[in-house]
Amino acid sequence: MIHPTAILDPQSRLGEGVKIGPYCVIGPEVELGDDCHLHNHVVIDGPTTIGRGNEFYPFAAIGHRSQDLKYAGEPTSLKIGNGNVFREFCTVHRSTQQGGATRIGDHGNFLAYSHIAHDCLIGDHVIFSNNGTVAGHVEVQDYAVLSGFSGVHQFCRIGRHAMTGGWSKATQDVPPFFIADGNPAEARGVNAVGLERRGFEQGTIQEIKKAYRILYRSNLNRSQAIEQLEHEFPGSAAVGELVDFIRNSKRGIVH
């Protein structure tokens, strides 16, 4: 299922059931897993390894060299998991560090013009809305959502089940389960609707809401808030994840 106008480098490797539409270009050291589908005008450069069942819409540009000005052509790679969708004009770049890799997990949905820069770590089931953009070395954890035209500063983290609002600019970490919005982004509340859709129990959601109030609506500093969270929710997995995320933050969390 390869259109005669497609151009494939002899060093590329294709799995079973791959469909490649008109005017696609597959570069050297590209590996496409089973049942991948490239609609048309898709360009994939390597070294890039792509799992099974991924779908690429027109004008997606995947696996090209980093835009980082200090990148000098060292061997780097891009690794993509299974079942992702990359819509029109998506761009995903390889790592900028020798031997490094930009990594994308499984079942992500990357809408038109979204961008993933070098050395990012993208989890499973994420959603990047139109023009959602992450700079280099960003980590986006499972089930996180970037709304349209939102941008994330390099080295920031977006926690599990977190959401950034449209046109927001995240210059610090967004903790799990929360919504951040604004320029610069600030914590606005709990992503309660998203948590309900993911099957979180109401008791757990209430714990997260209480934790949010302690972190952002009390007069406690971060250390005092963490101490109170650990005291009030000693057996809560969700609050424990939140505390660990904050403790491991290098850029600090959004205000």
Residue pairs with C-beta under 8 A, 6 or more apart in sequence:
1 17
1 18
1 19
1 20
2 8
2 18
2 19
2 20
3 20
3 21
3 22
3 23
3 24
3 40
5 22
5 23
6 20
6 21
6 22
6 23
6 24
6 25
6 26
6 38
7 24
7 25
7 26
8 14
8 20
8 26
9 26
9 27
9 28
9 30
10 28
11 28
11 29
11 30
11 46
12 26
12 27
12 28
12 29
12 30
12 31
12 32
12 46
13 30
13 31
13 32
14 20
14 32
15 31
15 32
15 33
15 34
15 35
15 36
15 52
16 34
16 35
17 34
17 35
18 32
18 34
18 35
18 36
18 37
18 38
19 36
19 37
19 38
20 26
20 38
20 42
21 38
21 39
21 40
21 41
21 42
22 40
22 41
23 40
23 41
24 38
24 40
24 41
24 42
24 43
24 44
25 42
25 43
25 44
26 32
26 44
27 43
27 44
27 45
27 46
27 63
28 46
29 46
29 47
29 48
30 44
30 45
30 46
30 47
30 48
30 50
30 63
31 46
31 48
31 49
31 50
32 44
32 50
32 54
33 50
33 51
33 52
33 53
33 54
33 82
34 52
34 53
35 52
35 53
36 50
36 52
36 53
36 54
36 55
36 56
37 54
37 55
37 56
38 44
38 56
39 55
39 56
39 57
39 58
40 58
41 58
41 59
42 56
42 57
42 58
42 59
42 60
42 62
43 60
43 61
43 62
43 64
44 50
44 56
44 62
44 63
45 62
45 63
45 64
45 65
45 94
46 63
46 77
46 78
47 63
47 75
47 76
47 77
47 78
47 94
48 62
48 63
48 77
48 78
48 79
48 80
48 94
49 77
49 78
49 79
49 80
50 62
50 80
51 80
51 81
51 82
51 83
51 106
52 82
52 83
53 82
53 83
54 80
54 82
54 83
54 84
54 85
54 86
55 84
55 85
55 86
56 62
56 86
56 90
57 85
57 86
57 87
57 88
57 90
57 112
58 88
59 88
59 89
60 86
60 87
60 88
60 89
60 90
60 91
61 89
61 90
61 91
61 92
62 78
62 80
62 86
62 90
62 91
62 92
63 78
63 92
63 93
63 94
64 91
64 93
64 94
65 71
65 73
65 76
65 93
65 94
66 76
66 93
66 94
66 95
66 96
66 117
66 118
66 136
67 93
67 117
67 118
68 96
68 117
68 118
68 136
70 96
71 96
71 118
74 96
74 97
74 98
74 99
75 98
75 99
76 94
76 95
76 96
76 97
76 98
76 99
76 100
76 101
76 102
76 118
77 94
77 95
77 100
77 101
77 102
78 92
78 93
78 94
78 95
78 101
78 102
78 103
78 104
79 101
79 102
79 103
79 104
80 92
80 103
80 104
81 104
81 105
81 106
81 107
81 124
82 106
82 107
83 106
83 107
84 104
84 106
84 107
84 108
84 109
84 110
85 108
85 109
85 110
86 92
86 110
87 110
87 111
87 112
87 114
88 112
88 113
89 112
89 113
90 110
90 111
90 112
90 113
90 114
90 115
91 114
91 115
91 116
92 102
92 104
92 110
92 115
92 116
93 102
93 116
93 117
93 118
94 101
94 102
94 118
95 101
95 102
95 118
95 119
96 118
96 119
96 136
97 119
100 119
101 119
102 116
102 117
102 118
102 119
102 120
102 121
103 120
103 121
103 122
104 116
104 120
104 122
105 122
105 123
105 124
105 125
105 126
105 142
106 124
106 125
107 124
107 125
108 122
108 124
108 125
108 126
108 127
108 128
109 126
109 127
109 128
110 116
110 128
110 132
111 127
111 128
111 129
111 130
111 132
111 148
112 130
112 131
113 130
113 131
114 128
114 129
114 130
114 131
114 132
114 133
114 146
115 131
115 132
115 133
115 134
116 122
116 128
116 134
117 133
117 134
117 135
117 136
117 138
117 154
118 136
118 137
119 136
119 137
120 134
120 136
120 137
120 138
120 139
120 140
121 138
121 139
121 140
122 134
122 139
122 140
123 139
123 140
123 141
123 142
123 143
123 144
123 160
124 142
124 143
125 142
125 143
126 140
126 142
126 143
126 144
126 145
126 146
127 144
127 145
127 146
128 134
128 146
129 145
129 146
129 147
129 148
129 149
129 150
129 166
130 148
130 149
131 148
131 149
132 146
132 147
132 148
132 149
132 150
132 151
132 164
133 146
133 150
133 151
133 152
134 140
134 146
134 151
134 152
135 151
135 152
135 153
135 154
135 156
136 154
136 155
137 154
137 155
138 152
138 153
138 154
138 155
138 156
138 157
138 158
139 156
139 157
139 158
140 146
140 152
140 157
140 158
141 157
141 158
141 159
141 160
141 162
141 176
142 160
142 161
143 160
143 161
143 194
143 198
144 158
144 159
144 160
144 161
144 162
144 163
145 162
145 163
145 164
145 191
145 194
146 152
146 158
146 163
146 164
147 163
147 164
147 165
147 166
147 167
147 168
148 166
148 167
149 166
149 167
150 164
150 165
150 166
150 167
150 168
150 169
150 170
150 185
151 168
151 169
151 170
152 158
152 164
152 170
153 169
153 170
153 171
153 172
153 251
155 250
155 251
156 170
156 171
156 172
156 173
156 174
156 251
157 173
157 174
157 245
157 249
157 251
158 164
158 170
158 173
158 174
159 173
159 174
159 175
159 176
159 177
159 178
159 242
159 245
160 176
160 177
160 241
161 176
161 177
161 191
161 194
161 195
161 198
162 174
162 175
162 176
162 177
162 178
162 179
162 180
162 191
163 178
163 179
163 180
163 191
163 194
164 170
164 174
164 179
164 180
164 181
164 185
165 179
165 180
165 181
165 182
165 185
165 188
166 181
167 183
168 180
168 181
168 182
168 183
168 185
169 182
169 183
169 184
169 185
170 180
170 184
170 185
170 254
171 184
171 185
171 251
172 184
172 185
172 249
172 251
172 252
172 253
172 254
172 255
173 245
173 249
173 251
173 252
173 253
173 254
174 180
174 185
174 187
174 253
174 254
175 187
175 215
175 242
175 245
175 246
175 253
175 254
176 238
176 241
176 242
176 245
177 190
177 191
177 195
177 208
177 212
177 238
177 242
178 187
178 188
178 189
178 190
178 191
178 212
179 187
179 188
179 189
179 190
179 191
180 186
180 187
180 188
180 254
181 188
182 188
184 254
185 254
186 254
186 255
187 212
187 215
187 216
187 253
187 254
187 255
189 212
190 205
190 208
190 209
190 212
192 205
192 209
195 204
195 205
195 208
196 205
200 238
204 236
204 238
207 233
207 236
207 238
207 239
208 238
208 239
208 242
210 232
210 233
211 229
211 233
211 238
211 239
211 242
214 220
214 225
214 228
214 229
214 232
215 222
215 225
215 229
218 225
218 228
220 228
222 246
222 253
226 243
226 246
226 247
229 239
229 242
229 243
230 243
233 239
233 240
245 253
246 253
